[in-house]
Amino acid sequence: MTEKIRKAWGGRFRKAADRLLERFSASVHFDQKLWAQDIRGSIAHARMLGRQGIIDKTESEQLIQGLEQVGRELAKGEFVFDPAAEDIHMNIEKRLFEVVGEVAGKLHTGRSRNDQVATDLLLWMRDQTVEIRAALLGLRQTLIERAEQSIDVVLPGYTHLQRAQPVRLAHHWLAHASVLARDDGRVRDAAARMRHSPLGSGALAGTTLSLDRESTARELGFDAPTANSLDAVSSRDAALELLAALAIIMTHLSRLSEELVLWNTTEFGFIEMDDAFATGSSLMPQKKNPDVPELVRGKSGRVIGDLVSLLVTLKGLPLSYNRDLQEDKEPLFDAVETTTLSLEILSATLRTLRVNRERMAEAASDPMLLATDLAEYLVERGVAFREAHGIVGDIVRHAVDANTPLSALSRETLLGFHAALDIEPREFFAVERSLEARSLTGGPAREAVERTLESLKSDAAATAAEIEETRG
């Protein structure tokens, strides 16, 4: 006969729970991450119950003191989890009974695990958005520091993975920093929609008891209680929004990682990873592999999968609570941990890598990369761009056929293609001249890059102050 255990809320049942059901439904092995938030929410609830006279104030104080003791045990790693207690909430309540006795049975007055879990999860996500933003800021600051060090380093910009036009390496690093600044905005926006407390919504329709939802919301740092109890216990769009922001972040990190992998190859030779952030081959002694960006690139798929997992879980659920919602936590926890660690290790990798500025400069020195400059030179002299494009295309074909760099063509040869091309090729096809001519806002000219650098530094400093204030 299969071994049985007692159900957590089994008053109406004649049979105990099957061991297989216990294993299948247990969540304490992952939802124990919510312990700090569960303690905070329970203390706020216990305090409110006493203040409202729903339980005796002495009992309220007993509950609060007991919860604080359980919280200390959890913080010190002294708490012994009981898998039979199913989840973190029941584990804490079970221990509370051991600490304060039967008065622990009054803690759940006016509260369902539905609103309890929804509140805990929102509190946890709010806490995590601060840490995610801090990790994003760390990588942004690393990119900004690398940009400050590389104003004079030039490399080719690429389209279709083909050399296109020269840019400053600082311009390239700041492109990624700009992306991460927008990522920070998405996380901040997601956090702004985590400002209403589900606590007091009960299982789905509130309670007949005179709870003060406004006071518990304030104590827990929310702006107000949720406006609809059905919505409060069954919605996970805040988790979806955070997951979406994380999936976008990881997509961006994957693109950066792909560049680092390419640049680290012998064929590119633009960078070399520090030994502390590279690995060797189990067979080939000469290998030095860029495992960090490769792993980040791979882990991006996991986080995207976490988002899709929760979307699929939610798409068929009617109001209000369904046990399917237990499946919200593992993808969310995984995505938060994976993204935060990826940000931190990429920052460390970027901070320590070596740039081969000579190899970059050599790759950017091909005069062919300045063919567009020649077309725009003609445009400034009244030639329609389509015509100018065709003329320069003819010049490029002539240079390729003659196996001659554009800069080595004679002035007379260029004049033969158009009378306006009265230039000295060696001077015109100089990389620095081309860069400094691109002085529009957002361009790679020194002054434009320095303006962008200062703007991003200012934005990063404001973000740092905002994070510090939130933590405070």
FIVO-546004 format. One record per residue: z, x, y of N, C-alpha, C in turn. Coordinates in steps of 0.1 Angstrom, whole numbers, padded with zeros to 4 digits, always signed. Layout:
REM FIVO-546004
ZXYZXYZXY ...
//
This chain:
REM FIVO-546004
+0000+0009-0012+0000+0000+0000+0000+0009+0012 -0008+0005+0022-0009+0013+0035+0004+0013+0042 +0008+0024+0047+0021+0025+0055+0020+0017+0068 +0031+0010+0072+0031+0002+0084+0040+0007+0094 +0038+0004+0107+0047+0007+0117+0049-0005+0126 +0059-0005+0134+0062-0016+0143+0053-0017+0155 +0048-0028+0158+0039-0030+0170+0048-0028+0183 +0041-0023+0193+0048-0021+0206+0053-0034+0212 +0044-0044+0212+0047-0057+0217+0045-0067+0206 +0053-0067+0196+0050-0074+0184+0058-0086+0181 +0064-0093+0191+0073-0104+0189+0066-0116+0182 +0053-0118+0185+0047-0130+0179+0040-0126+0166 +0041-0114+0161+0034-0110+0149+0044-0111+0137 +0038-0114+0126+0045-0114+0113+0044-0101+0105 +0033-0094+0109+0030-0081+0102+0032-0069+0112 +0036-0058+0106+0037-0046+0114+0023-0040+0115 +0021-0031+0125+0008-0025+0127+0005-0015+0115 -0008-0014+0112-0012-0005+0102-0013+0009+0108 -0010+0019+0100-0011+0033+0104-0025+0036+0110 -0035+0031+0104-0049+0033+0108-0051+0028+0122 -0045+0016+0125-0046+0011+0139-0039+0020+0149 -0027+0025+0144-0020+0034+0153-0028+0046+0157 -0035+0052+0147-0043+0064+0150-0055+0060+0158 -0061+0049+0155-0073+0045+0162-0071+0041+0177 -0059+0035+0180-0057+0030+0193-0048+0040+0202 -0043+0050+0196-0034+0059+0203-0041+0067+0214 -0035+0069+0226-0041+0076+0237-0032+0086+0243 -0020+0088+0237-0011+0097+0244-0016+0111+0243 -0024+0115+0234-0029+0129+0233-0038+0132+0245 -0043+0122+0252-0051+0125+0264-0045+0119+0277 -0039+0107+0276-0034+0101+0288-0021+0106+0293 -0015+0116+0285-0003+0122+0290-0005+0129+0303 -0018+0132+0307-0021+0138+0320-0015+0129+0332 -0013+0116+0329-0009+0107+0339+0006+0106+0341 +0014+0115+0334+0028+0114+0334+0034+0114+0348 +0030+0123+0357+0036+0124+0370+0033+0111+0378 +0021+0106+0377+0018+0094+0384+0025+0082+0379 +0027+0082+0365+0035+0070+0359+0049+0070+0364 +0055+0082+0365+0069+0083+0370+0070+0078+0384 +0060+0083+0392+0060+0078+0407+0059+0063+0408 +0050+0058+0400+0047+0043+0401+0059+0035+0396 +0065+0040+0385+0077+0033+0380+0089+0034+0389 +0091+0045+0396+0102+0046+0405+0100+0037+0417 +0088+0036+0422+0085+0027+0433+0087+0012+0428 +0083+0009+0416+0085-0005+0411+0100-0008+0409 +0107+0002+0403+0122-0001+0401+0129-0002+0414 +0126+0006+0424+0132+0004+0437+0129-0009+0444 +0117-0014+0442+0113-0027+0448+0120-0038+0441 +0122-0037+0427+0128-0048+0420+0143-0049+0425 +0150-0038+0427+0163-0039+0432+0164-0044+0446 +0155-0040+0455+0155-0044+0469+0152-0059+0470 +0144-0064+0461+0140-0079+0461+0151-0087+0454 +0161-0081+0448+0171-0088+0441+0167-0094+0427 +0155-0089+0422+0150-0093+0409+0159-0087+0398 +0163-0075+0400+0174-0069+0392+0185-0064+0401 +0196-0061+0395+0207-0056+0403+0204-0042+0409 +0209-0040+0421+0206-0027+0428+0212-0015+0420 +0223-0017+0413+0229-0007+0405+0220-0004+0393 +0214-0014+0387+0204-0012+0376+0192-0005+0382 +0188-0009+0394+0176-0002+0400+0179+0013+0401 +0191+0017+0406+0194+0031+0408+0195+0038+0394 +0200+0031+0384+0201+0037+0370+0186+0040+0366 +0177+0031+0368+0164+0033+0363+0157+0044+0371 +0160+0045+0384+0154+0056+0392+0159+0069+0388 +0172+0070+0386+0178+0083+0381+0173+0087+0367 +0172+0077+0359+0167+0080+0345+0152+0085+0346 +0144+0078+0354+0130+0082+0355+0129+0096+0361 +0138+0099+0370+0137+0113+0376+0141+0123+0366 +0151+0120+0357+0154+0129+0346+0142+0131+0336 +0136+0120+0333+0124+0121+0324+0113+0129+0330 +0111+0127+0343+0101+0135+0351+0104+0150+0350 +0117+0153+0352+0121+0168+0351+0118+0173+0337 +0121+0166+0327+0118+0170+0313+0103+0172+0311 +0095+0163+0316+0081+0165+0315+0076+0177+0323 +0081+0179+0335+0076+0190+0343+0080+0203+0337 +0091+0204+0330+0096+0216+0324+0089+0218+0310 +0082+0209+0305+0076+0210+0291+0086+0207+0280 +0098+0201+0284+0108+0198+0274+0107+0184+0267 +0098+0176+0272+0096+0163+0267+0089+0163+0254 +0095+0156+0244+0089+0155+0231+0081+0142+0229 +0068+0143+0228+0060+0131+0227+0060+0126+0213 +0060+0112+0213+0060+0105+0200+0046+0098+0198 +0038+0103+0189+0025+0096+0187+0026+0082+0184 +0037+0078+0177+0038+0064+0174+0040+0055+0186 +0044+0061+0197+0046+0053+0209+0033+0050+0217 +0022+0054+0211+0009+0050+0215+0003+0057+0228 +0010+0055+0239+0005+0061+0252+0016+0067+0260 +0012+0073+0271+0022+0080+0280+0032+0070+0285 +0028+0058+0288+0036+0048+0294+0048+0044+0285 +0044+0042+0272+0054+0038+0262+0063+0050+0258 +0057+0062+0259+0065+0074+0256+0076+0075+0267 +0072+0073+0279+0082+0075+0290+0093+0064+0289 +0088+0052+0286+0098+0041+0285+0107+0043+0273 +0102+0048+0262+0110+0051+0250+0121+0061+0254 +0117+0071+0261+0127+0081+0265+0137+0076+0275 +0132+0067+0283+0141+0061+0293+0152+0053+0286 +0149+0046+0276+0159+0039+0268+0170+0048+0263 +0165+0060+0258+0175+0070+0253+0184+0075+0264 +0178+0076+0276+0186+0082+0288+0195+0072+0294 +0191+0059+0297+0199+0050+0304+0203+0037+0296 +0198+0036+0284+0202+0025+0276+0194+0013+0278 +0200+0001+0275+0192-0011+0275+0187-0016+0288 +0193-0010+0299+0187-0014+0312+0173-0010+0314 +0169+0000+0305+0155+0004+0306+0145-0007+0303 +0150-0018+0296+0142-0029+0293+0138-0037+0305 +0145-0035+0317+0142-0042+0329+0131-0036+0337 +0127-0024+0334+0117-0016+0342+0104-0024+0342 +0100-0030+0331+0087-0036+0330+0087-0050+0336 +0098-0054+0343+0098-0068+0349+0087-0069+0359 +0079-0080+0358+0069-0083+0367+0057-0073+0367 +0056-0065+0356+0045-0055+0355+0039-0056+0342 +0026-0054+0341+0018-0053+0329+0013-0039+0328 +0011-0035+0315+0004-0021+0314-0009-0021+0321 -0015-0033+0323-0028-0033+0329-0028-0029+0344 -0018-0034+0352-0017-0029+0365-0011-0016+0366 -0002-0013+0356+0005+0000+0356-0006+0011+0354 -0015+0010+0344-0025+0020+0341-0035+0021+0353 -0039+0010+0358-0048+0010+0370-0042+0018+0381 -0029+0016+0384-0023+0023+0395-0021+0038+0392 -0017+0041+0380-0016+0055+0376-0029+0062+0378 -0040+0056+0373-0053+0062+0373-0057+0065+0387 -0055+0055+0396-0059+0057+0410-0051+0068+0417 -0038+0069+0414-0029+0079+0419-0034+0093+0414 -0038+0094+0401-0042+0106+0396-0055+0111+0402 -0065+0101+0403-0077+0105+0409-0076+0109+0424 -0067+0102+0431-0064+0107+0445-0059+0121+0445 -0050+0124+0436-0045+0138+0436-0056+0148+0432 -0064+0144+0423-0075+0153+0418-0086+0155+0429 -0088+0145+0437-0099+0147+0447-0095+0158+0457 -0082+0160+0459-0077+0171+0468-0080+0184+0461 -0077+0185+0448-0080+0198+0441-0095+0201+0440 -0103+0191+0437-0117+0192+0437-0123+0197+0450 -0118+0191+0461-0122+0195+0474-0118+0210+0477 -0106+0214+0472-0102+0227+0474-0111+0237+0467 -0115+0233+0454-0124+0242+0447-0138+0243+0453 -0142+0232+0458-0155+0231+0465-0155+0240+0477 -0144+0239+0484-0142+0248+0496-0142+0263+0493 -0135+0266+0482-0135+0280+0477-0149+0286+0475 -0157+0278+0468-0171+0283+0466-0179+0283+0479 -0177+0273+0487-0184+0273+0501-0180+0286+0508 -0167+0289+0509-0163+0300+0516-0168+0313+0510 -0169+0314+0497-0175+0326+0491-0190+0327+0495 -0197+0316+0495-0211+0317+0499-0213+0321+0514 -0204+0316+0522-0204+0320+0536-0201+0334+0538 -0191+0339+0530-0188+0354+0531-0200+0362+0527 -0206+0358+0516-0218+0366+0511-0229+0365+0522 -0230+0354+0528-0241+0353+0539-0238+0362+0550 -0225+0363+0554-0221+0372+0565-0225+0387+0562 -0224+0390+0549-0227+0404+0544-0242+0407+0543 -0250+0396+0543-0264+0398+0540-0274+0393+0550 -0270+0393+0563-0280+0389+0573-0292+0397+0573 -0291+0410+0570-0303+0419+0571-0310+0421+0557 -0305+0414+0547-0312+0414+0534-0323+0404+0533 -0335+0408+0529-0346+0399+0529-0351+0398+0514 -0355+0386+0511-0361+0383+0497-0371+0373+0498 -0379+0371+0488-0389+0360+0489-0382+0346+0487 -0386+0336+0495-0383+0323+0491-0393+0318+0481 -0390+0309+0472-0399+0304+0462-0402+0290+0462 -0414+0286+0459-0418+0272+0455-0425+0273+0442 -0423+0264+0433-0429+0264+0420-0426+0277+0412 -0415+0283+0416-0411+0296+0411-0421+0307+0413 -0429+0305+0424-0438+0315+0428-0434+0320+0442 -0436+0333+0445-0432+0338+0458-0440+0331+0469 -0432+0327+0479-0438+0318+0489-0438+0324+0503 -0426+0325+0509-0425+0331+0522-0411+0339+0522 -0410+0349+0531-0398+0357+0531-0387+0350+0538 -0375+0351+0534-0363+0346+0540-0352+0356+0540 -0342+0354+0548-0330+0362+0547-0321+0357+0535 -0315+0367+0528-0306+0363+0518-0295+0354+0523 -0290+0357+0535-0280+0348+0541-0285+0334+0542 -0297+0332+0546-0303+0319+0547-0303+0312+0533 -0305+0319+0522-0305+0314+0509-0290+0310+0505 -0281+0319+0507-0267+0315+0504-0262+0303+0512 -0266+0302+0524-0262+0291+0533-0268+0278+0529 -0280+0279+0522-0286+0266+0517-0277+0260+0507 -0271+0268+0498-0262+0263+0488-0249+0259+0494 -0244+0266+0504-0232+0262+0511-0234+0248+0518 -0246+0246+0523-0248+0233+0530-0248+0221+0519 -0253+0224+0508-0253+0214+0497-0239+0211+0493 -0230+0221+0492-0216+0219+0488-0208+0212+0499 -0212+0213+0511-0206+0206+0522-0208+0191+0520 -0221+0187+0516-0224+0173+0514-0216+0168+0501 -0215+0177+0491-0207+0173+0480-0193+0170+0483 -0187+0178+0492-0174+0175+0497-0173+0162+0504 -0183+0158+0511-0183+0145+0518-0183+0134+0508 -0190+0136+0496-0191+0125+0486-0177+0124+0480 -0170+0135+0477-0157+0134+0471-0147+0127+0481 -0148+0131+0493-0139+0125+0504-0142+0110+0505 -0155+0106+0505-0158+0092+0505-0153+0084+0493 -0154+0091+0482-0148+0084+0470-0133+0082+0471 -0126+0092+0476-0112+0091+0478-0108+0080+0488 -0117+0077+0498-0114+0067+0508-0114+0053+0502 -0120+0051+0490-0121+0038+0484-0110+0038+0472 -0100+0046+0473-0089+0046+0464-0076+0043+0471 -0077+0034+0481-0066+0032+0491-0059+0019+0489 -0062+0012+0478-0055-0001+0476-0048-0001+0463 -0036-0006+0463-0027-0005+0451-0028-0017+0442 -0031-0014+0429-0032-0026+0419-0018-0030+0415 -0007-0022+0417+0006-0025+0412+0011-0039+0417 +0015-0047+0407+0019-0061+0410+0009-0071+0407 -0003-0067+0402-0013-0076+0398-0011-0082+0384 -0001-0076+0377+0002-0081+0364-0009-0079+0354 -0009-0087+0344-0020-0086+0334-0034-0090+0339 -0034-0100+0348-0046-0104+0355-0044-0114+0366 -0032-0121+0366-0030-0131+0376-0016-0130+0383 -0012-0118+0385+0001-0116+0392+0013-0120+0384 +0023-0125+0391+0035-0129+0385+0042-0140+0393 +0051-0148+0387+0058-0158+0395+0070-0152+0402 +0073-0139+0398+0085-0132+0405+0081-0128+0419 +0092-0127+0427+0089-0124+0441+0088-0109+0444 +0078-0103+0438+0075-0089+0440+0071-0086+0455 +0074-0074+0460+0069-0070+0473+0058-0059+0471 +0046-0064+0469+0035-0055+0467+0032-0046+0478 +0035-0051+0490+0032-0042+0502+0041-0030+0503 +0054-0032+0499+0063-0020+0500+0060-0010+0489 +0056-0014+0477+0053-0004+0467+0040+0003+0470 +0030-0005+0476+0018+0002+0481+0021+0013+0491 +0029+0010+0501+0033+0020+0511+0040+0032+0505 +0049+0029+0496+0057+0040+0490+0048+0050+0482 +0038+0044+0476+0028+0052+0468+0017+0058+0476 +0017+0056+0489+0007+0062+0498-0006+0054+0499 -0006+0042+0494-0018+0033+0496-0017+0026+0509 -0029+0021+0514-0030+0014+0527-0024+0000+0525 -0027-0006+0514-0023-0020+0512-0025-0023+0497 -0020-0035+0493-0022-0039+0479-0037-0044+0477 -0042-0044+0465-0055-0050+0462-0055-0065+0465 -0067-0070+0469-0068-0084+0474-0070-0094+0462 -0073-0089+0451-0076-0098+0440-0071-0092+0427 -0062-0099+0420-0056-0094+0408-0065-0092+0396 -0075-0101+0395-0085-0099+0384-0093-0086+0386 -0097-0084+0398-0105-0072+0402-0096-0059+0400 -0083-0060+0404-0075-0049+0404-0073-0043+0390 -0071-0051+0380-0068-0046+0367-0081-0042+0359 -0092-0047+0363-0104-0045+0354-0115-0036+0361 -0114-0033+0373-0124-0025+0380-0121-0010+0377 -0132-0003+0375-0132+0012+0374-0143+0018+0382 -0147+0011+0393-0157+0017+0401-0153+0029+0409 -0140+0031+0411-0135+0043+0418-0137+0055+0408 -0135+0053+0396-0137+0063+0386-0152+0066+0385 -0160+0056+0385-0175+0058+0384-0179+0066+0397 -0174+0062+0408-0179+0069+0420-0175+0084+0420 -0162+0087+0415-0158+0101+0414-0167+0108+0404 -0169+0102+0393-0178+0108+0382-0192+0110+0388 -0197+0101+0395-0210+0103+0401-0210+0115+0410 -0200+0116+0419-0199+0128+0428-0198+0141+0420 -0190+0141+0409-0189+0153+0400-0202+0156+0393 -0209+0146+0389-0222+0149+0382-0232+0155+0392 -0232+0150+0405-0240+0156+0415-0236+0171+0418 -0223+0173+0419-0218+0187+0421-0223+0196+0410 -0221+0191+0397-0225+0200+0386-0240+0202+0386 -0248+0192+0390-0262+0194+0391-0266+0205+0401 -0259+0205+0412-0261+0215+0422-0256+0229+0417 -0245+0229+0410-0240+0242+0404-0250+0247+0394 -0256+0238+0387-0266+0242+0376-0278+0248+0383 -0282+0243+0394-0294+0249+0401-0291+0263+0406 -0279+0264+0412-0275+0278+0417-0274+0287+0405 -0268+0282+0394-0267+0290+0382-0280+0295+0376 -0290+0286+0377-0303+0290+0372-0309+0301+0380 -0307+0301+0393-0311+0312+0401-0304+0325+0398 -0291+0324+0395-0284+0336+0392-0289+0342+0379 -0292+0333+0369-0297+0338+0356-0310+0345+0358 -0319+0339+0366-0332+0345+0368-0331+0358+0376 -0323+0358+0387-0321+0370+0395-0315+0381+0387 -0307+0378+0377-0301+0388+0369-0310+0395+0359 -0322+0389+0357-0331+0395+0346-0336+0408+0351 -0341+0416+0342-0348+0429+0345-0360+0426+0353 -0367+0415+0350-0379+0411+0357-0377+0409+0372 -0366+0402+0375-0363+0400+0389-0355+0412+0395 -0344+0415+0388-0336+0426+0392-0329+0425+0406 -0327+0413+0410-0322+0411+0424-0307+0413+0424 -0300+0409+0413-0285+0410+0413-0281+0416+0400 -0268+0420+0400-0261+0424+0387-0248+0418+0387 -0244+0411+0376-0231+0405+0375-0221+0416+0373 -0209+0414+0378-0198+0423+0376-0194+0422+0361 -0189+0434+0356-0186+0434+0342-0175+0424+0338 -0167+0420+0347-0156+0411+0344-0161+0397+0342 -0173+0394+0346-0179+0381+0345-0192+0381+0337 -0193+0390+0328-0205+0391+0320-0200+0394+0306 -0209+0392+0296-0205+0395+0282-0216+0403+0275 -0213+0408+0264-0222+0416+0256-0228+0408+0245 -0237+0415+0237-0243+0409+0225-0235+0413+0213 -0235+0404+0203-0228+0407+0191-0237+0417+0182 -0249+0418+0186-0258+0427+0178-0264+0438+0186 -0268+0436+0199-0275+0445+0207-0266+0452+0217 -0263+0465+0215-0253+0472+0224-0257+0472+0238 -0269+0472+0241-0274+0474+0255-0273+0461+0264 -0270+0450+0258-0271+0437+0265-0259+0435+0274 -0262+0429+0286-0252+0424+0295-0256+0410+0300 -0250+0400+0294-0255+0387+0295-0247+0379+0306 -0255+0370+0314-0249+0363+0325-0243+0349+0319 -0232+0351+0311-0227+0339+0305-0221+0328+0314 -0215+0333+0325-0209+0323+0334-0219+0313+0339 -0230+0317+0346-0239+0307+0351-0246+0300+0339 -0248+0306+0328-0254+0299+0317-0245+0288+0312 -0232+0291+0311-0222+0280+0307-0221+0269+0317 -0221+0273+0330-0221+0262+0340-0233+0253+0339 -0244+0260+0337-0257+0252+0336-0256+0243+0324 -0250+0248+0313-0248+0239+0301-0238+0228+0303 -0227+0231+0310-0216+0221+0312-0220+0210+0321 -0231+0213+0329-0235+0202+0338-0240+0190+0330 -0246+0192+0318-0250+0181+0310-0238+0173+0305 -0227+0180+0302-0215+0173+0298-0210+0163+0308 -0209+0168+0321-0204+0160+0331-0213+0148+0334 -0226+0150+0334-0236+0139+0336-0234+0129+0324 -0231+0134+0312-0229+0126+0301-0216+0118+0302 -0206+0124+0309-0193+0117+0311-0196+0105+0320 -0204+0106+0331-0207+0095+0339-0215+0084+0332 -0225+0088+0324-0232+0078+0316-0223+0071+0306 -0214+0078+0300-0205+0072+0291-0197+0061+0297 -0191+0063+0309-0183+0053+0315-0192+0041+0320 -0204+0044+0325-0213+0034+0329-0216+0024+0318 -0219+0030+0306-0222+0022+0294-0210+0014+0289 -0198+0020+0290-0186+0013+0286-0184+0001+0295 -0186+0002+0308-0183-0009+0317-0194-0020+0318 -0206-0017+0314-0217-0026+0318-0216-0039+0311 -0209-0041+0300-0209-0053+0293-0196-0060+0293 -0186-0056+0301-0173-0061+0301-0171-0073+0310 -0166-0085+0305-0163-0096+0313-0149-0093+0320 -0146-0101+0330-0133-0100+0336-0123-0107+0327 -0111-0102+0326-0106-0091+0334-0105-0079+0326 -0092-0076+0321-0090-0064+0313-0095-0065+0299 -0101-0055+0294-0105-0054+0280-0100-0040+0275 -0097-0039+0262-0092-0026+0257-0102-0015+0258 -0115-0019+0259-0126-0009+0261-0122+0001+0272 -0115-0004+0282-0112+0004+0294-0103+0016+0291 -0097+0016+0279-0090+0028+0275-0100+0040+0275 -0113+0037+0273-0123+0048+0272-0127+0054+0285 -0120+0050+0296-0123+0055+0309-0118+0069+0311 -0107+0072+0304-0099+0084+0308-0105+0097+0303 -0109+0098+0290-0114+0110+0285-0126+0116+0292 -0136+0107+0295-0148+0113+0303-0143+0117+0317 -0134+0109+0323-0130+0113+0337-0122+0126+0337 -0112+0127+0327-0104+0139+0327-0113+0151+0324 -0123+0150+0315-0132+0161+0311-0140+0165+0323 -0146+0155+0330-0154+0158+0341-0147+0166+0353 -0135+0161+0355-0127+0167+0366-0123+0181+0362 -0119+0183+0350-0115+0197+0346-0127+0206+0345 -0138+0201+0340-0150+0210+0338-0155+0214+0352 -0156+0204+0361-0162+0207+0374-0153+0216+0382 -0140+0214+0382-0131+0222+0390-0131+0237+0385 -0131+0239+0371-0132+0252+0366-0145+0259+0369 -0156+0251+0368-0169+0256+0371-0170+0261+0385 -0165+0254+0395-0165+0258+0409-0157+0271+0410 -0145+0272+0404-0137+0283+0406-0143+0296+0400 -0149+0295+0388-0154+0307+0381-0167+0311+0388 -0175+0302+0393-0188+0305+0400-0184+0313+0413 -0173+0308+0419-0169+0315+0432-0165+0329+0429 -0158+0331+0418-0153+0345+0414-0166+0353+0410 -0175+0348+0404-0187+0355+0399-0195+0359+0411 -0197+0350+0421-0205+0353+0433-0198+0363+0441 -0185+0362+0442-0178+0372+0451-0179+0386+0446 -0181+0388+0433-0181+0402+0427-0195+0407+0423 -0205+0399+0424-0218+0404+0419-0224+0414+0429 -0233+0423+0424-0239+0433+0433-0253+0429+0436 -0257+0430+0449-0270+0426+0453-0279+0439+0454 -0291+0438+0448-0301+0449+0449-0310+0446+0460 -0306+0450+0472-0313+0447+0484-0327+0454+0484 -0328+0466+0478-0341+0473+0478-0351+0465+0470 -0346+0460+0458-0356+0452+0450-0360+0439+0457 -0350+0433+0463-0354+0421+0471-0364+0423+0482 -0361+0434+0489-0370+0438+0500-0384+0441+0495 -0385+0448+0484-0398+0451+0478-0406+0438+0474 -0398+0429+0469-0405+0416+0464-0409+0408+0476 -0402+0410+0488-0406+0402+0500-0416+0409+0508 -0420+0421+0505-0429+0429+0513-0444+0426+0511 -0447+0418+0502-0461+0415+0499-0467+0407+0511 -0477+0413+0518-0483+0406+0530-0488+0392+0527 -0492+0389+0514-0496+0376+0511-0486+0365+0514 -0473+0369+0515-0463+0359+0518-0464+0354+0533 -0472+0361+0541-0473+0358+0555-0487+0351+0558 -0494+0347+0548-0507+0340+0550-0505+0328+0559 -0495+0320+0557-0493+0308+0565-0491+0312+0580 -0485+0324+0583-0483+0328+0596-0497+0330+0603 -0507+0335+0595-0520+0337+0600-0527+0324+0604 -0525+0314+0595-0530+0301+0598-0524+0295+0610 -0511+0297+0612-0504+0291+0624-0508+0299+0636 -0512+0312+0635-0517+0320+0646-0530+0313+0651 -0538+0309+0642-0551+0302+0646-0548+0289+0652 -0539+0282+0647-0535+0268+0653-0531+0270+0667 -0523+0280+0670-0519+0283+0684-0530+0286+0693 -0542+0289+0688-0554+0292+0696-0564+0281+0694 -0559+0269+0691-0568+0257+0692-0575+0253+0679 -0573+0260+0668-0580+0257+0656-0572+0246+0648 -0579+0236+0644-0572+0226+0636-0566+0232+0623 -0554+0227+0619-0548+0234+0608-0556+0233+0595 -0563+0222+0592-0571+0222+0580-0581+0233+0580 -0588+0235+0592-0598+0245+0593-0591+0259+0592 -0580+0260+0598-0573+0273+0598-0569+0277+0584 -0564+0267+0576-0560+0268+0562-0572+0273+0554 -0584+0268+0556-0596+0272+0549-0600+0286+0552 -0599+0289+0565-0603+0303+0570-0594+0313+0563 -0581+0311+0564-0571+0321+0558-0573+0321+0543 -0576+0310+0537-0579+0310+0522-0590+0319+0519 -0601+0319+0527-0612+0328+0525-0608+0342+0527 -0599+0345+0537-0595+0359+0539-0587+0363+0527 -0578+0355+0521-0570+0358+0510-0579+0361+0498 -0589+0353+0496-0598+0355+0484-0605+0369+0486 -0609+0372+0498-0616+0384+0501-0607+0396+0498 -0594+0395+0502-0584+0406+0499-0582+0408+0484 -0581+0396+0477-0578+0397+0463-0590+0403+0456 -0602+0399+0460-0614+0405+0453-0615+0420+0456 -0611+0424+0468-0612+0438+0472-0600+0446+0467 -0590+0439+0461-0577+0445+0457-0571+0452+0468 -0570+0446+0480-0565+0452+0492-0554+0443+0498 -0543+0448+0502-0533+0439+0508-0538+0434+0522 -0533+0423+0526-0538+0417+0538-0535+0427+0550 -0524+0434+0549-0520+0443+0560-0530+0455+0561 -0537+0457+0550-0546+0469+0550-0561+0465+0554 -0563+0452+0556-0576+0448+0561-0578+0453+0576 -0590+0456+0580-0592+0460+0594-0593+0449+0603 -0591+0452+0616-0592+0441+0626-0607+0436+0626 -0616+0444+0624-0630+0440+0624-0633+0430+0612 -0626+0432+0601-0628+0423+0589-0623+0409+0593 -0611+0409+0599-0605+0396+0603-0613+0389+0613 -0619+0397+0623-0627+0390+0633-0640+0385+0627 -0644+0390+0616-0656+0385+0609-0653+0371+0604 -0641+0367+0602-0638+0354+0596-0636+0344+0608 -0630+0349+0619-0628+0340+0631-0626+0349+0643 -0632+0345+0654-0632+0353+0667-0618+0354+0673 -0609+0344+0669-0596+0344+0675-0586+0354+0668 -0591+0360+0657-0582+0369+0649-0583+0383+0654 -0580+0384+0667-0580+0398+0673-0566+0403+0673 -0562+0408+0661-0548+0412+0659-0549+0426+0651 -0537+0433+0652-0535+0445+0644-0528+0441+0631 -0535+0441+0620-0530+0436+0607-0516+0442+0603 -0515+0455+0605-0502+0461+0600-0490+0456+0608 -0492+0453+0621-0481+0448+0629-0479+0433+0626 -0490+0426+0625-0489+0411+0623-0482+0408+0609 -0486+0416+0599-0480+0413+0586-0467+0421+0583 -0459+0421+0593-0445+0427+0592-0435+0416+0589 -0427+0418+0579-0417+0408+0575-0408+0404+0586 -0402+0414+0593-0393+0411+0604-0399+0403+0615 -0411+0406+0619-0418+0398+0629-0419+0384+0625 -0423+0382+0612-0424+0368+0607-0411+0361+0607 -0400+0367+0602-0387+0361+0602-0383+0357+0616 -0384+0366+0626-0379+0363+0639-0388+0353+0646 -0400+0351+0641-0408+0340+0647-0404+0326+0642 -0396+0326+0632-0391+0313+0626-0377+0310+0632 -0377+0307+0645-0364+0306+0652-0360+0292+0654 -0367+0282+0648-0363+0268+0650-0350+0266+0643 -0343+0256+0647-0330+0252+0640-0332+0251+0625 -0324+0257+0618-0325+0257+0603-0335+0267+0597 -0340+0276+0606-0350+0286+0601-0343+0299+0597 -0351+0309+0592-0345+0321+0588-0344+0332+0598 -0348+0330+0611-0346+0340+0621-0331+0343+0622 -0328+0356+0627-0314+0360+0627-0306+0350+0636 -0310+0347+0647-0302+0338+0656-0300+0325+0650 -0311+0319+0644-0309+0306+0637-0299+0307+0625 -0300+0317+0617-0291+0319+0606-0277+0320+0611 -0275+0328+0622-0261+0330+0627-0256+0317+0633 -0264+0309+0639-0260+0295+0643-0255+0287+0632 -0263+0287+0621-0260+0279+0609-0247+0284+0603 -0246+0298+0603-0234+0304+0597-0221+0299+0605 -0222+0300+0618-0210+0296+0626-0207+0281+0624 -0217+0273+0623-0215+0259+0621-0208+0256+0608 -0213+0263+0597-0207+0261+0584-0193+0266+0583 -0190+0277+0590-0177+0283+0590-0167+0273+0597 -0172+0267+0608-0164+0257+0615-0161+0245+0607 -0171+0241+0600-0170+0229+0591-0160+0232+0580 -0161+0244+0574-0152+0248+0563-0138+0249+0568 -0136+0254+0580-0122+0255+0585-0116+0241+0587 -0124+0232+0592-0120+0218+0594-0116+0212+0581 -0124+0214+0571-0121+0209+0557-0109+0215+0552 -0106+0228+0554-0094+0234+0549-0082+0228+0556 -0083+0225+0569-0072+0219+0576-0069+0205+0570 -0080+0198+0568-0079+0184+0562-0072+0184+0549 -0076+0193+0540-0070+0194+0527-0055+0198+0528 -0052+0207+0537-0038+0211+0538-0030+0199+0543 -0035+0191+0552-0028+0180+0557-0026+0169+0546 -0036+0167+0538-0035+0158+0527-0024+0162+0517 -0024+0175+0514-0014+0181+0505+0000+0180+0511 +0001+0181+0525+0014+0181+0531+0020+0167+0531 
//
